[in-house]
Amino acid sequence: MLIYKKNIIRFDILNTIVSIIIFILLLTVLNINIIISGILAMLIYIGNSMLFAPNNKLVFLGIKDSNKQKEYLNLLDNGYDNYEKIIEIKNKITKPHIKQECNDIIGKIAKILKYLEKHPKKIGENKKFFTYYLETIYKIVNSYFEISSQDIHSKEIEGIISKTEKTFVIVNKSLDEQFTKMIQNDALDLDTEIDFLKNSIQMKDF
């Protein structure tokens, strides 16, 4: 599940509890009419939701375009959906070394998703990760499980299974390369900051 969605769920629970407490206080302590107390508590709930709910996470991180917000959140949602479906299939796979390959793939996908959620401005330049790579990985894992779980022993089927198992190794390597590419600009920015700091210290410009 998306981090921001978890935060929204926590906020909604807390906001509901606060609104109920306020309703009880208005009704019992201040002796305000039950209908008015209910309306006031509801208004407070709505006001808190509009002002403090964490559902504008992308706005706070610099994504102000509403169309991009919607697009990026949909990409993240679909990404996490595929991630969870891959986990579900992995749990059904019985071959230990293939299960481990899938575990590695899942761990790398999680790392990339969390990174992109934390740096939403980079989602746009990595759309292919969501629209192609994740979808394809899910299809491969799913098809592998469906075929390998059948009690069919033919040379052709065994060849396809073997080829798919080798593909998992390639997928793992590809995910490493994609993540390295994603954080490369961060590393370059850090290098620039370090050089600037060194120059400032040498020039005593502080």
C-alpha positions as CSV (number, residue, x, y, z in Angstrom):
1,M,0.0,0.0,0.0
2,L,1.2,3.5,-0.8
3,I,2.7,5.4,2.1
4,Y,0.5,8.4,1.6
5,K,-2.6,6.0,1.7
6,K,-1.5,4.6,5.0
7,N,-1.1,8.1,6.4
8,I,-4.6,9.0,5.1
9,I,-6.1,5.9,6.8
10,R,-4.4,6.9,10.1
11,F,-5.5,10.5,9.8
12,D,-9.1,9.5,9.0
13,I,-9.2,7.3,12.1
14,L,-7.8,10.0,14.3
15,N,-10.0,12.7,12.8
16,T,-13.1,10.5,13.3
17,I,-12.2,9.9,17.0
18,V,-11.6,13.7,17.6
19,S,-14.9,14.5,15.9
20,I,-16.8,12.0,18.1
21,I,-15.1,13.4,21.3
22,I,-16.1,17.0,20.2
23,F,-19.6,15.9,19.5
24,I,-19.9,14.3,23.0
25,L,-18.4,17.4,24.7
26,L,-20.8,19.7,22.8
27,L,-23.7,17.6,23.7
28,T,-23.0,16.7,27.3
29,V,-20.7,19.5,28.7
30,L,-22.1,22.5,26.8
31,N,-25.6,21.1,26.5
32,I,-25.9,22.0,22.9
33,N,-28.8,20.5,20.8
34,I,-27.9,17.1,19.4
35,I,-28.5,18.2,15.8
36,I,-26.4,21.3,16.2
37,S,-23.7,19.3,18.0
38,G,-23.7,16.8,15.1
39,I,-23.5,19.5,12.5
40,L,-20.6,21.3,14.3
41,A,-18.7,18.0,14.8
42,M,-19.2,17.2,11.1
43,L,-17.9,20.6,10.1
44,I,-14.9,20.2,12.3
45,Y,-14.3,16.8,10.6
46,I,-14.5,18.3,7.1
47,G,-12.4,21.3,8.1
48,N,-9.6,19.0,9.5
49,S,-9.8,16.9,6.3
50,M,-9.4,19.9,4.1
51,L,-6.6,21.6,6.1
52,F,-4.6,18.8,7.6
53,A,-5.2,15.5,5.6
54,P,-2.0,14.1,4.1
55,N,-3.7,13.5,0.7
56,N,-1.9,16.5,-0.8
57,K,1.5,14.9,-0.4
58,L,2.6,15.4,-4.0
59,V,1.6,19.1,-3.8
60,F,3.8,19.6,-0.8
61,L,6.7,17.9,-2.6
62,G,6.3,20.3,-5.6
63,I,3.8,18.6,-7.9
64,K,1.3,21.5,-8.3
65,D,-0.2,20.4,-11.6
66,S,-3.5,18.6,-10.8
67,N,-3.4,16.5,-13.9
68,K,0.1,15.3,-13.1
69,Q,-0.9,14.7,-9.5
70,K,-3.7,12.4,-10.7
71,E,-1.5,10.7,-13.3
72,Y,1.4,10.1,-10.9
73,L,-0.8,8.8,-8.1
74,N,-2.5,6.4,-10.5
75,L,0.9,5.2,-11.7
76,L,2.0,4.6,-8.1
77,D,-1.3,2.9,-7.2
78,N,-1.0,0.6,-10.2
79,G,2.6,0.0,-9.3
80,Y,1.8,-1.1,-5.8
81,D,-1.1,-3.3,-7.1
82,N,1.3,-5.2,-9.4
83,Y,3.9,-5.4,-6.6
84,E,1.3,-7.0,-4.2
85,K,0.1,-9.4,-7.0
86,I,3.7,-10.5,-7.6
87,I,4.1,-11.2,-3.9
88,E,0.9,-13.2,-3.9
89,I,2.1,-15.4,-6.8
90,K,5.6,-15.7,-5.3
91,N,4.2,-17.2,-2.2
92,K,2.7,-20.1,-4.3
93,I,6.0,-20.9,-6.0
94,T,7.6,-24.1,-4.6
95,K,11.1,-24.1,-6.2
96,P,13.4,-22.5,-3.5
97,H,15.9,-20.9,-5.9
98,I,13.1,-19.4,-8.0
99,K,11.3,-18.2,-4.9
100,Q,14.5,-16.5,-3.9
101,E,14.9,-14.8,-7.3
102,C,11.3,-13.5,-6.9
103,N,12.1,-12.3,-3.4
104,D,15.0,-10.3,-4.8
105,I,12.8,-8.9,-7.6
106,I,10.1,-7.9,-5.1
107,G,12.7,-6.3,-2.8
108,K,14.1,-4.2,-5.6
109,I,10.6,-3.2,-6.9
110,A,9.7,-2.1,-3.3
111,K,12.9,0.0,-3.1
112,I,12.1,1.7,-6.5
113,L,8.5,2.4,-5.6
114,K,9.4,3.9,-2.2
115,Y,12.1,6.0,-3.9
116,L,9.7,7.4,-6.6
117,E,7.0,8.0,-4.0
118,K,9.5,10.0,-2.0
119,H,10.7,11.8,-5.2
120,P,7.5,12.2,-7.2
121,K,9.1,14.6,-9.7
122,K,11.0,11.7,-11.0
123,I,7.8,9.6,-11.7
124,G,7.3,11.4,-15.1
125,E,10.7,10.4,-16.4
126,N,10.2,6.8,-15.2
127,K,6.7,6.1,-16.6
128,K,8.0,3.1,-18.5
129,F,8.8,1.4,-15.2
130,F,5.1,1.5,-14.3
131,T,3.5,1.1,-17.7
132,Y,5.9,-1.6,-19.1
133,Y,8.4,-3.2,-16.7
134,L,6.1,-3.8,-13.7
135,E,3.2,-5.1,-15.9
136,T,5.6,-7.4,-17.8
137,I,7.3,-8.7,-14.7
138,Y,3.8,-9.5,-13.2
139,K,2.8,-11.3,-16.4
140,I,6.0,-13.4,-16.6
141,V,5.8,-14.4,-12.9
142,N,2.1,-15.2,-13.2
143,S,2.5,-17.2,-16.5
144,Y,5.5,-19.1,-15.0
145,F,3.5,-20.2,-12.0
146,E,0.5,-21.2,-14.0
147,I,2.6,-23.3,-16.4
148,S,5.1,-24.8,-13.9
149,S,2.3,-25.8,-11.5
150,Q,0.7,-28.0,-14.2
151,D,1.7,-31.6,-14.1
152,I,2.8,-31.6,-17.8
153,H,6.2,-33.1,-18.8
154,S,7.0,-32.2,-22.3
155,K,10.3,-31.1,-23.8
156,E,8.7,-27.9,-25.1
157,I,7.0,-26.9,-21.8
158,E,10.2,-27.7,-19.8
159,G,12.2,-25.6,-22.2
160,I,9.8,-22.6,-21.7
161,I,10.0,-23.1,-17.9
162,S,13.8,-23.2,-18.0
163,K,13.9,-20.1,-20.2
164,T,11.6,-18.2,-17.9
165,E,13.7,-19.1,-14.8
166,K,16.8,-17.7,-16.6
167,T,14.8,-14.5,-17.3
168,F,14.3,-13.9,-13.6
169,V,18.1,-13.4,-13.3
170,I,18.0,-10.9,-16.2
171,V,15.0,-9.0,-14.5
172,N,16.9,-8.7,-11.3
173,K,19.9,-7.2,-13.0
174,S,17.7,-4.9,-15.0
175,L,16.0,-3.6,-11.8
176,D,19.5,-2.9,-10.3
177,E,20.4,-0.9,-13.4
178,Q,17.1,1.1,-13.4
179,F,17.5,2.0,-9.8
180,T,21.1,3.1,-10.3
181,K,20.0,5.3,-13.2
182,M,17.3,6.8,-11.0
183,I,19.6,7.9,-8.2
184,Q,22.4,8.9,-10.5
185,N,21.3,12.6,-10.7
186,D,21.1,12.6,-6.9
187,A,24.7,11.5,-6.7
188,L,25.7,14.1,-9.2
189,D,23.9,16.8,-7.2
190,L,25.6,15.6,-4.1
191,D,29.0,15.8,-5.8
192,T,28.3,19.3,-6.9
193,E,27.3,20.3,-3.4
194,I,30.5,18.8,-2.0
195,D,32.6,20.7,-4.5
196,F,30.8,23.9,-3.8
197,L,31.3,23.4,0.0
198,K,35.0,22.7,-0.5
199,N,35.4,25.9,-2.6
200,S,33.5,27.9,0.0
201,I,35.7,26.6,2.8
202,Q,38.9,27.3,0.8
203,M,37.8,30.8,0.0
204,K,36.5,31.2,3.6
205,D,33.2,32.3,2.2
206,F,31.1,31.4,5.3
